[in-house]
Amino acid sequence: MKIQMIKEAPLAVREYLGYMETVKGKSPNTVEQYFTDLRIFFRYYKILRGMSGEDVPFSEIDISDITLDDIKSVTLMDTYDYMNYLREIRNNKPAARARKAASLRSFYKFLYMQNKIDENPLDKLETAKIKKSLPKYLTLEDSIDLLSLIDGDYAERNYCIVTLFLNCGLRLSELVNLDITDIRRDDTMRVVGKGNKERTVYLNRACIDAINSYLEVRPKKVKEKDKNALFISRNGNRISREAVQLMVKNLFTKMGIAHEGYSVHKLRHTAATLMYQYGQTDIRALKEILGHENLNTTEIYTHISDNELKKAAMANPLSSMHRRGKKDVEKKKTDVPDGKKKIAGSDDDRE
């Protein structure tokens, strides 16, 4: 746990954060997000209860003096007022509000399970409905174009990075934390995902070739603390998340799609979509490849492509039907052979 959290968080919050990190195995980034969400809420709580001076900026409100009695005094209506504050004042979107609500529910559930509170006031806290949308991804042709744009002094490294994103569906944090020893001789790769959960990713020929090409030019001068890191920056350190994000953003700019909301994470979406659509990968296998905890998360990649929708429409047996005029109908009637004309009310019409 970071020193900042230890200094700023009330005792109950520190205990919760420690539990989430050590017992539940949440990553440091996830734990820090929990802390940030709870800090915002208790800053709002102090304003709501008149416990903070009007001249104190919101970002400087100290929550270290929040007591267990304060925490117990929170009501369900307090949290709904807070959700309204997040929407109206902080302009938080439904997804952000839902995450903050989840952090509060998790915190109070922990307190109740540990018998620190007699009842859980947030047990019935509802969250804003999140509009489900299809994940943004690159087409196969776009992916090929993206790889072809990679050049410059670090071409082998950057090509390898993008290749792993597009073929293995790695998260950004998973990629920058890769070590050389994670690449195994049996053409597999050890990946440490969320919650420090390990999984094995199988490397295809494109990944193996890209890794081998990069290792031939990988810098020899590397800082001692990062000597095992797979991807090295120009300064001899493990490459940072920000450096990878900037590199990918520059590639999207070259493609002319940087303004369309594409990001590093969209490369993960692309890998999952291509594996599902072209490789006909089973949804459960895709779940393991991506390191998802729940199958519901993986199911967003089972969306149907526009080409498949068009193909389905064209396959309809009525797709070549044209509208017939009155003359066509009359001509059809005269074409019925004698003795075959239907009689109203006959057995032929009863179905």
N, C-alpha and C positions, 0 to 999 in steps of 0.2 A: 504494500500500500504506500502511495506517495506521501511524503512529508506534509504536503499541502493539505491532504485529506485528514491526516492525524491532527493537525493544528486547527483546522476549521470545523471539522465535523463534531457534533455532539456525541456523547458516549454511545447512545443507542444506535446512531448512524454508523459509528466506527465498528461496532460489534456486527452490525448487519453487513457492512462492506467486507469485513474480515471473513465472515461466514460464506459470502458469495464467492470470494476468491479462493479460500482454502478448502472448504467443504464441497461447494458446488462446482469448483473448478472453472469459474468464469475468468476470461482473459483480463489483463490489466486495463485494456481499453474499455471493455464492457463495464468493469467495476467503476472506472472513472466516470463513465456516462451515468451510471446509477447515482453517483455522488453529485454530479452536476444537476441532474433532475431533482433530487431531494433538496439541494441547496436553493434552487429557484423557488421550490414550493415553500420552504420554511422562511425564506426572505419575504415572500408574499404573506405568509402567516403572520409575521411580526408587524407588517404594515396593517393587516386586517385587525389585529388585536391592539394596535396603537403602541407597540413595543419598540418602534424605531422612530428616530427623529425625522421630521419632514424634510430637513435639509440634507439628509444622508442619501447619496445616490444609491439606487437599487443594487448596483454591482458591488457596493462596499458594505452592504448590511452584513453584520457578523451574526452567524447562527450558532456559534460554539456554546452560547448560553441557553440554548433550547433544552428544557428539562423533559423528563419522562411525563410529568404532569401536563406540560404543554402538548406533548404528542398525544396524550390520552384525550385532551380536550377537543381535538379535531373532529368535526362532524362530516357526514356525507354531503350536507349542503355547502360546507366550506370548500370541499373539493370541486363541487359543481361551479361555485363562484370562481374558483381558481381556473377551471377549464374555460370559462367565459373570458377571464382576464388574458389567458394565453391566446385566445382567438382574437379578441378585440384590441388589446394593447400590444401584445408581442407578435401578432400576425402569424401565429403558428398554424401550419396546415394540419388537416386531420391526422396524418401519419405521425407528426411530431407530438400532437396532443395525446394520441393513443399510446405512444411510447412513454410519455411522462406519467400517464395514468397507470400504465403497467408497472412502472417503477414504484409508484406509491402503493399499489396493491401488493406488490412483492414485499415491500418494507413492512407493511402492517401485518401481512400474513406471517412473516418471520417473528415479529414481536408477539403475536398471538400464540404461535407454536412454542415459543420460548417462555410462555406464561408471564410475559412482561406487561401485557394488557389483558383485561378480563373479557373484552369483546372486541371484535374487529369491525370498526365503523365503516370501513371501505370494502367490505365483503361484496356489496351489491353495486359497487361503482361501475357505471357503464361508460363506454368510450365512444368517441365519434366514429361513425361508419366511414371506412376508407374505400374510396372508389377503386375497384379493381381494374387495372389496365394491363395490356399486354406488355411484356418487357421489350425494351428497345434493343435491337441487335443488328449486326451487319449481315448482309447477304453473303453467300459464298463468293460471289464476284467481288464484292466490297472487301472481303477479307484478303483475297488474293492481291487486290490493288494496294491495300494497306501494307502488306509485307513487301511489295515491290518498291515502295517509297522509302524504305529504310536505307540510309547511306551515312557517310560521314566517318569520323574518327572512331566511333564506338558502334559501328554497324553490326559487327558480329554479336556483341553483347545485346544490343537492342533488338536485333532480329531473333535472338534466342528467347528474350523476354516475351516478345509478342507471340512467338510460336508457342510457348508454354501456356500463355493466356488462352490462345485460340484453340489449342488442342487438348488442354487438360482442365480448363475451367477453373483455374486457381483464383483465389481471392488475392487482393493486393498484399495484405499482411502475410499471407502464406508464401508468396513469391519472394518478397524481400528478406524473409527469414530463412530461406533455403541455404543449407550448407553443402559443401562439396561432398561430404560423406552421406548426404541424403540421396545422392545418385548411386544406385546400386548396379552391380555387374549383371544382374538378371534382367536388365532393361526396365526396372521399376524405379519409382521415386517415393521417398518417404515425405509425407506432407503433414505438418502439424496445424490443425485447423482451430476453430473456435472451441474454447474450453479445454485447450491443450489435448484435444482428441487427435490421435494419429490415424492416418489412412494410407494405403498403398495406391499409387497411381501408376498405371502401366504406360510406358512411353512408346509411341509409334516411331516409325523411321524418321519422320520430319523432326521430331523432338530430339532423337538421338544424334542426328546429323548436326542440328543447330547447337546442341550442347558441346559436342566434340569440336566443332569449329570455333566456338567461343573459348573453350579451355585452352586451345592452342595459343590464343592471344591474351588470355587473362593476365592482368598486371602481376608482376613478380613482387613488386614492393607493396606490401599490404600491412596496415597497422596491426600490431600484435593481437589486439582484442578482436579483430575481424579476420584473422588469418584463415579461418575455415569458411568464411562467407562465400557463397557461390558467385553472386553478382557484386562487383566492386565498382565504386565511383572513381572519378578521376583523381580524387584526393587520397585514394588508398583505403577508404572506409567501406563498410557494407553500404550498398546503395540504399538511399532513403525512399520512403513512400513518395515524398514530394518530387524527387528526381524522376521517378517512374511516371508519375502523373503528368509532369511537364513534358516528358518525352512523348507520351501517347497523345497528349493534347496537341503538340506540334504536328504529329502525323495526321490527326484529324483536321487540323488547319490546312495542311497540304491537300487533303482530299476535298476540302471545302465544306465539311460537315460539322465543324467545331461548334457552330451556333445552334445545332439541332439537338443539343442535350446529350451528346455522346461523352462517355467517360471511360476510365479504366474498367470499372465494373461492368460496362456494357460488353467488354470482351469476354467476360465470364458468361454473360447471357448468350453471346454469340456461340461460344463453344457448346453450351448446353443445347441450344436450338439446332445447331448443325448436327450434333450427335443424334438427336432425337429424329430429325427430319430425314437426314441422309443415311445415317447408320442404323436407323430403326432400332435404336437402343431401348431396351425395356426400361420403364419408368423407375422400377426399383433398383436396377443397375445404375441408372443415372443418379439416383439419390446417393448411392455409395460413392460414385465418382466425384460428385460435388461436395460431399461431406455434409449433407443436410441431416438435421436431426429428425425432422418430420417430413413425411411423404407429401403433405399438403404444400410445403414450400416448393418442392420439385415440380408439382403439377402445373405451375405457371408456364413451364416450358413445353407443355403439350399442346400449345395453341396451333391452329391450322394456318398454314401459309396462304397468301393470296392466290398463288398458282394452284394449290389444291382446291380452294374454293371455286376458282374459275373452271377447273377440270370437272368438278362435281356438277356445276351448273350446265356445262356443255354435254355431260353424260345423260342428262335428263331426257327420256324418250320423247318429250314434247318440245325439245330445243329447236327443232327445225319446222315446227308447226307455224303456218301463216294464217292470218284471219281470212275466213271465207266470206264472200259477199252473198247477197240474197240469191243471185243467179246461180251461184255454185250449189246452194242448198236445193233450189228447184231442180237443177240438173241432176243432182244426186237422187232425188225422188223418182225422176223419170227413168233412171237407170236400174231401178229395182225390177227384177224379172217377174213376169206374171205368175201368180200363185204364191209368191213369196211376200206380198204386201201384208203388213201386220194389221190385225183387226183390233180396234180399241177394246180393252178389257179381256183380250185373249191371254192364255197361259204364258205367252212369250213376254208379257209386260208385268207379270206379277212380282218379279224380284225387284 
